[in-house]
Amino acid sequence: MDPGGERQSMKVEWNVRYLTIAVYSFVVIALSILFYLIASDITIFSEKVSGFFGTLYPIIIGAVMAYLFNFILEIIEKHITDPLMKKNKMPRLKNAIGIIITYAIIGALGYLFTIIIIPQLISSVARLVTLVTENFDDISLWVIDQIEGLHIREDYLEYIVEWWNGVLDNVFGFVTGLIPVIGNIVGIVLASVWNIAIGLVISVYLLFDKDRFRALGRKVTYSIFQGPRANRILELTRRADTIFGRFLSGKILDSVIIGILTYIILLIFKMPFPILVSFISGITNIIPFFGPFIGLVPSFFIIAIVSPIQALWFILIIILIQQFDGNILGPKILGDSLGISAFWILFSLLIAGKLLGFIGLIIGVPLFVFIYSIIKDNVERRLAKKGLPIETKEYF
């Protein structure tokens, strides 16, 4: 009896086709059971997911901080540490000095914002609420008297008065709701102080070892994907970083300058609530295209509560500031970071704003630019393979 022949006869011959079908069937059944368990008790699943992301919350905050602060760090490295420490053979020391300067600047700005701007904002909001509650009826009656003095047809007059009363009600609700909103924001910030503190520490570690993390990301990418696919993924990652980084950092800097410029001009013209109005203008200016108009509406009514004539002058001031921003300051800071037409900017804002709310209004444009660039690459590559021109002007 041949023991070797017996072992050979006991060898199992796998059918690759049926094995593949069995594996796919097992995966489908497992996913179906998992989906049923999730759907049958969605509340517990949501709590588990929320708890998981709650655990990662400090890490997410730290990653966002590190990404935003890195733009300041790169400027410091380019203009301060690199020129002064060219021959330094300790790159980690140079990186540490740059990080210290970066966080010193951020700390100083945060201190000034907390000590100077926030108290003035709260004081302005409290004064505004007092003015509105005390003079709301007088303002409404005065405007209605002015409208009636125009001798407009009765049906039109009723419509205009009804519309104006609705506007005043909305303004009253907006103004009186500012204090609860500010209170909620302060409460959220205070509740997240621990997470923010941990995130700040994490951001320091991320910036200190950013080159190592980049190298690790490239290493993992090349280990998973083939050469051409890995190169494409890394190229898209660099492109996304360039688009989002240049847009967000540039837009934040542009909005800070616009806010400060608005504050100075409002002080010169002795406008009411300069700190509150300039703060609204600076925050809403981060939103492309719609931002200045979004900030103009509440600011106009805030000033109009004190002086309607000054509110009209305010509109002219904002138009001039936006002309300066759109034609001089914006292109100087942002350059051609978008590279798309006004139609696509409007399109991306509408879609992203609908899906993601205020965050969508901020990141919608760079996100669309990134997706647009990928589609453009694929279209041009297909045209080139067919021997067709890739320039759009060739198809007019």
C-alpha positions as CSV (number, residue, x, y, z in Angstrom):
1,M,0.0,0.0,0.0
2,D,1.4,3.4,-1.0
3,P,0.9,6.0,1.7
4,G,1.9,8.8,-0.8
5,G,-0.7,7.7,-3.2
6,E,-3.3,7.7,-0.5
7,R,-2.4,11.3,0.5
8,Q,-2.6,12.3,-3.2
9,S,-6.1,10.8,-3.6
10,M,-7.3,12.8,-0.5
11,K,-6.3,16.2,-1.9
12,V,-9.2,18.5,-2.5
13,E,-9.5,20.0,-5.9
14,W,-11.1,23.5,-5.6
15,N,-13.3,24.8,-8.4
16,V,-12.3,28.5,-8.7
17,R,-15.7,29.5,-10.2
18,Y,-17.8,27.9,-7.5
19,L,-15.4,29.1,-4.8
20,T,-15.8,32.7,-6.1
21,I,-19.6,32.4,-6.1
22,A,-19.6,31.0,-2.6
23,V,-17.4,33.9,-1.3
24,Y,-19.7,36.5,-2.9
25,S,-22.7,34.8,-1.5
26,F,-21.3,34.7,2.0
27,V,-20.4,38.5,1.7
28,V,-23.9,39.4,0.5
29,I,-25.6,37.3,3.2
30,A,-23.3,38.8,5.9
31,L,-24.0,42.4,4.7
32,S,-27.7,41.7,4.5
33,I,-27.7,40.5,8.1
34,L,-25.7,43.5,9.2
35,F,-28.0,45.9,7.4
36,Y,-31.0,44.2,9.0
37,L,-29.5,44.5,12.5
38,I,-28.7,48.2,11.9
39,A,-32.2,48.9,10.5
40,S,-34.0,47.1,13.2
41,D,-32.4,49.3,15.9
42,I,-31.1,52.4,14.3
43,T,-31.1,54.4,17.5
44,I,-28.5,52.2,19.2
45,F,-26.4,52.2,16.0
46,S,-26.5,56.0,15.8
47,E,-25.5,56.2,19.5
48,K,-22.6,53.8,18.8
49,V,-21.5,55.9,15.7
50,S,-21.8,59.1,17.7
51,G,-19.8,57.7,20.5
52,F,-17.1,56.5,18.1
53,F,-16.8,59.9,16.4
54,G,-17.0,61.6,19.9
55,T,-13.9,59.7,20.8
56,L,-12.2,60.8,17.6
57,Y,-13.4,64.4,18.1
58,P,-10.1,65.8,19.6
59,I,-8.1,64.1,16.8
60,I,-10.4,65.6,14.1
61,I,-10.1,69.1,15.8
62,G,-6.3,68.7,15.9
63,A,-6.1,67.6,12.3
64,V,-8.1,70.6,11.2
65,M,-6.0,73.0,13.3
66,A,-2.8,71.5,11.9
67,Y,-4.0,71.9,8.4
68,L,-5.0,75.5,8.8
69,F,-2.0,76.5,10.9
70,N,0.3,74.8,8.4
71,F,-0.2,77.7,6.0
72,I,1.1,80.2,8.6
73,L,4.0,77.8,9.4
74,E,4.9,77.6,5.7
75,I,5.0,81.4,5.4
76,I,7.3,81.6,8.5
77,E,9.5,78.8,7.1
78,K,9.8,80.6,3.8
79,H,10.5,84.1,5.1
80,I,12.1,83.6,8.5
81,T,13.5,80.2,9.5
82,D,14.8,79.0,6.1
83,P,16.7,82.3,5.3
84,L,18.1,82.5,8.9
85,M,19.0,78.8,9.3
86,K,20.2,77.8,5.8
87,K,23.3,76.0,7.0
88,N,21.6,74.5,10.0
89,K,22.1,70.7,10.0
90,M,19.2,70.1,12.5
91,P,16.0,70.3,10.5
92,R,13.9,69.3,13.4
93,L,15.2,72.3,15.4
94,K,14.3,74.6,12.6
95,N,10.9,73.0,12.4
96,A,10.4,73.4,16.1
97,I,11.3,77.1,16.0
98,G,8.9,77.7,13.2
99,I,6.1,75.9,15.2
100,I,6.9,78.0,18.3
101,I,6.6,81.3,16.2
102,T,3.4,80.0,14.6
103,Y,1.6,79.2,17.8
104,A,2.9,82.4,19.4
105,I,1.1,84.4,16.6
106,I,-2.0,82.3,16.9
107,G,-2.0,82.7,20.7
108,A,-1.6,86.4,20.4
109,L,-4.5,86.7,17.9
110,G,-6.7,84.5,20.0
111,Y,-5.9,86.6,23.1
112,L,-6.8,89.8,21.3
113,F,-10.0,88.3,19.9
114,T,-11.1,87.1,23.3
115,I,-10.1,90.2,25.3
116,I,-11.0,93.0,22.8
117,I,-13.4,91.8,20.1
118,I,-15.8,89.4,22.0
119,P,-16.6,91.9,24.8
120,Q,-17.3,94.6,22.3
121,L,-19.5,92.2,20.2
122,I,-21.5,91.3,23.3
123,S,-21.9,94.9,24.3
124,S,-23.0,95.9,20.7
125,V,-25.5,93.1,20.6
126,A,-27.0,94.0,24.0
127,R,-27.2,97.7,23.0
128,L,-28.8,96.7,19.7
129,V,-31.4,94.6,21.4
130,T,-32.2,97.4,23.8
131,L,-32.7,99.9,20.9
132,V,-34.9,97.5,18.9
133,T,-37.2,96.6,21.8
134,E,-37.5,100.3,22.8
135,N,-38.0,101.8,19.4
136,F,-39.6,99.0,17.4
137,D,-43.1,100.5,17.4
138,D,-41.8,104.0,16.6
139,I,-39.7,102.7,13.7
140,S,-42.7,100.8,12.3
141,L,-45.0,103.8,12.6
142,W,-42.5,106.2,11.1
143,V,-41.9,104.0,8.0
144,I,-45.6,103.4,7.5
145,D,-46.2,107.2,7.7
146,Q,-43.5,107.8,5.1
147,I,-45.0,105.1,2.8
148,E,-48.5,106.6,3.1
149,G,-47.2,110.0,2.3
150,L,-46.2,108.7,-1.2
151,H,-50.0,108.6,-2.1
152,I,-49.8,105.1,-3.6
153,R,-52.9,103.2,-4.7
154,E,-54.7,101.6,-1.8
155,D,-54.2,98.0,-2.8
156,Y,-50.5,98.6,-3.4
157,L,-50.2,100.5,-0.2
158,E,-51.6,97.6,1.8
159,Y,-49.3,95.2,0.2
160,I,-46.2,97.4,0.9
161,V,-47.2,98.0,4.5
162,E,-47.8,94.3,5.0
163,W,-44.4,93.5,3.4
164,W,-42.7,96.1,5.6
165,N,-44.3,94.8,8.8
166,G,-43.0,91.3,7.8
167,V,-39.5,92.7,7.3
168,L,-39.6,94.4,10.7
169,D,-40.8,91.2,12.4
170,N,-38.0,89.3,10.8
171,V,-35.4,91.9,11.8
172,F,-36.8,92.0,15.4
173,G,-36.6,88.2,15.6
174,F,-33.1,88.2,14.2
175,V,-31.8,90.9,16.6
176,T,-33.5,89.5,19.7
177,G,-32.2,86.0,18.7
178,L,-28.6,87.1,18.6
179,I,-28.1,86.8,22.3
180,P,-29.3,83.2,22.5
181,V,-27.2,82.4,19.5
182,I,-24.1,83.9,21.0
183,G,-24.9,82.1,24.3
184,N,-25.2,78.8,22.5
185,I,-21.9,79.4,20.7
186,V,-20.1,80.3,23.9
187,G,-21.7,77.2,25.6
188,I,-20.5,74.9,22.8
189,V,-17.0,76.4,23.0
190,L,-16.9,76.0,26.8
191,A,-18.2,72.5,26.6
192,S,-15.5,71.7,24.0
193,V,-12.6,73.4,25.8
194,W,-11.1,70.0,26.8
195,N,-11.4,68.6,23.3
196,I,-10.0,71.9,21.9
197,A,-7.0,71.8,24.3
198,I,-6.3,68.1,23.4
199,G,-6.7,69.0,19.7
200,L,-4.2,71.9,20.1
201,V,-1.6,69.5,21.5
202,I,-2.3,67.0,18.7
203,S,-1.9,69.7,16.1
204,V,1.6,70.5,17.5
205,Y,2.6,66.8,17.1
206,L,1.1,66.6,13.6
207,L,3.0,69.8,12.4
208,F,6.2,68.7,14.1
209,D,6.1,65.3,12.3
210,K,4.3,66.4,9.1
211,D,7.1,65.2,6.8
212,R,7.1,61.8,8.5
213,F,3.3,61.5,8.1
214,R,3.5,62.5,4.4
215,A,6.2,59.9,3.8
216,L,4.1,57.3,5.7
217,G,1.1,58.1,3.5
218,R,3.2,57.7,0.4
219,K,4.6,54.4,1.7
220,V,1.1,53.0,2.4
221,T,-0.2,54.1,-0.9
222,Y,2.6,52.4,-2.9
223,S,2.2,49.3,-0.8
224,I,-1.5,48.9,-1.7
225,F,-1.7,50.2,-5.3
226,Q,0.4,49.6,-8.4
227,G,2.9,52.3,-9.5
228,P,0.7,54.3,-12.0
229,R,-2.4,54.1,-9.8
230,A,-0.4,55.1,-6.7
231,N,1.2,58.0,-8.6
232,R,-2.3,59.2,-9.7
233,I,-3.7,59.0,-6.1
234,L,-0.7,61.0,-4.8
235,E,-1.1,63.6,-7.6
236,L,-4.8,64.0,-6.8
237,T,-3.9,64.4,-3.1
238,R,-1.4,67.1,-3.8
239,R,-3.9,68.8,-6.1
240,A,-6.7,68.7,-3.5
241,D,-4.3,70.1,-0.9
242,T,-3.3,72.9,-3.3
243,I,-6.9,73.8,-4.2
244,F,-8.3,73.7,-0.7
245,G,-5.3,75.1,1.0
246,R,-4.8,78.1,-1.3
247,F,-8.6,78.9,-1.3
248,L,-9.3,78.5,2.4
249,S,-6.1,80.2,3.7
250,G,-6.5,83.0,1.1
251,K,-10.1,83.5,1.7
252,I,-9.6,83.7,5.5
253,L,-6.8,86.2,5.1
254,D,-8.9,88.2,2.6
255,S,-11.9,88.2,4.9
256,V,-9.8,89.4,7.9
257,I,-8.5,92.3,5.9
258,I,-12.0,93.2,4.6
259,G,-13.4,93.0,8.2
260,I,-10.6,95.4,9.5
261,L,-11.0,97.7,6.5
262,T,-14.8,97.9,7.0
263,Y,-14.3,98.6,10.7
264,I,-11.8,101.5,10.0
265,I,-14.2,103.0,7.4
266,L,-17.2,102.7,9.6
267,L,-15.3,104.5,12.4
268,I,-14.3,107.3,10.0
269,F,-17.9,107.8,8.9
270,K,-19.1,107.4,12.5
271,M,-21.5,104.6,11.7
272,P,-23.3,102.8,14.5
273,F,-22.2,99.4,15.7
274,P,-18.9,99.4,13.8
275,I,-17.5,96.3,15.5
276,L,-20.7,94.2,15.0
277,V,-21.2,95.2,11.4
278,S,-17.5,94.7,10.4
279,F,-17.5,91.3,12.2
280,I,-20.6,90.3,10.2
281,S,-19.0,91.5,7.0
282,G,-15.8,89.7,7.6
283,I,-17.4,86.4,8.5
284,T,-19.8,86.4,5.6
285,N,-17.1,87.4,3.2
286,I,-15.6,83.9,3.5
287,I,-18.5,82.7,1.4
288,P,-17.8,83.3,-2.3
289,F,-20.2,85.3,-4.5
290,F,-23.1,85.4,-2.0
291,G,-21.1,86.4,1.1
292,P,-21.1,90.2,0.7
293,F,-24.8,90.2,0.0
294,I,-25.6,87.9,2.9
295,G,-23.7,90.2,5.3
296,L,-25.1,93.4,3.7
297,V,-28.8,92.6,4.6
298,P,-28.6,92.3,8.4
299,S,-25.9,95.0,8.6
300,F,-28.2,97.4,6.7
301,F,-31.1,96.9,9.0
302,I,-28.8,97.1,12.1
303,I,-27.6,100.5,11.0
304,A,-31.1,101.6,9.8
305,I,-32.4,101.1,13.4
306,V,-30.3,104.1,14.4
307,S,-30.2,106.1,11.2
308,P,-31.8,105.1,7.8
309,I,-29.7,107.7,6.0
310,Q,-26.5,106.2,7.3
311,A,-27.8,102.8,6.3
312,L,-28.1,104.0,2.7
313,W,-24.5,105.3,2.9
314,F,-23.4,102.0,4.2
315,I,-24.7,100.3,1.1
316,L,-22.5,102.5,-1.0
317,I,-19.5,101.9,1.3
318,I,-19.9,98.1,1.0
319,I,-20.2,98.3,-2.8
320,L,-16.9,100.3,-3.0
321,I,-15.2,97.8,-0.6
322,Q,-16.4,94.9,-2.6
323,Q,-15.1,96.5,-5.8
324,F,-11.7,96.9,-4.1
325,D,-11.9,93.3,-2.9
326,G,-13.0,91.8,-6.2
327,N,-10.6,93.7,-8.5
328,I,-7.5,94.3,-6.4
329,L,-7.3,92.5,-3.0
330,G,-8.9,89.2,-3.9
331,P,-6.9,88.5,-7.1
332,K,-3.7,89.6,-5.3
333,I,-4.3,87.1,-2.4
334,L,-6.2,84.2,-4.1
335,G,-4.7,84.5,-7.6
336,D,-6.3,82.1,-10.0
337,S,-7.1,79.6,-7.3
338,L,-10.6,78.8,-8.7
339,G,-10.1,78.8,-12.4
340,I,-13.9,78.4,-13.1
341,S,-16.6,80.7,-14.4
342,A,-19.1,82.6,-12.2
343,F,-21.8,80.2,-13.3
344,W,-20.0,77.2,-11.8
345,I,-19.3,79.1,-8.6
346,L,-23.0,79.8,-8.3
347,F,-23.9,76.2,-9.2
348,S,-21.5,74.8,-6.6
349,L,-22.7,77.1,-3.9
350,L,-26.3,76.2,-4.5
351,I,-25.7,72.5,-4.4
352,A,-23.2,72.4,-1.5
353,G,-25.2,74.9,0.5
354,K,-28.3,72.8,0.1
355,L,-26.5,69.6,1.1
356,L,-24.1,70.8,3.8
357,G,-25.5,74.1,5.0
358,F,-23.0,76.9,6.0
359,I,-20.0,74.5,5.8
360,G,-21.1,73.7,2.2
361,L,-21.0,77.4,1.4
362,I,-17.4,77.6,2.5
363,I,-16.0,74.4,1.0
364,G,-18.4,74.0,-1.9
365,V,-16.4,76.0,-4.4
366,P,-13.0,74.3,-3.8
367,L,-14.7,70.9,-3.7
368,F,-16.3,71.6,-7.1
369,V,-13.0,72.8,-8.5
370,F,-11.3,69.6,-7.4
371,I,-14.1,67.4,-9.0
372,Y,-14.1,69.6,-12.1
373,S,-10.4,69.2,-12.5
374,I,-10.7,65.4,-12.4
375,I,-13.5,65.3,-15.0
376,K,-11.5,67.7,-17.2
377,D,-8.4,65.4,-17.0
378,N,-10.4,62.4,-18.0
379,V,-12.2,64.2,-20.9
380,E,-8.9,65.6,-22.3
381,R,-7.2,62.2,-22.0
382,R,-10.0,60.5,-23.9
383,L,-9.9,63.2,-26.6
384,A,-6.1,62.9,-26.9
385,K,-6.4,59.1,-27.4
386,K,-8.8,59.8,-30.2
387,G,-6.5,62.3,-31.8
388,L,-9.0,65.2,-31.2
389,P,-8.1,68.7,-29.9
390,I,-8.5,69.2,-26.2
391,E,-9.0,73.0,-26.2
392,T,-12.6,74.0,-25.8
393,K,-12.3,76.9,-28.3
394,E,-11.7,74.3,-31.0
395,Y,-15.3,73.2,-30.7
396,F,-17.0,76.5,-31.2
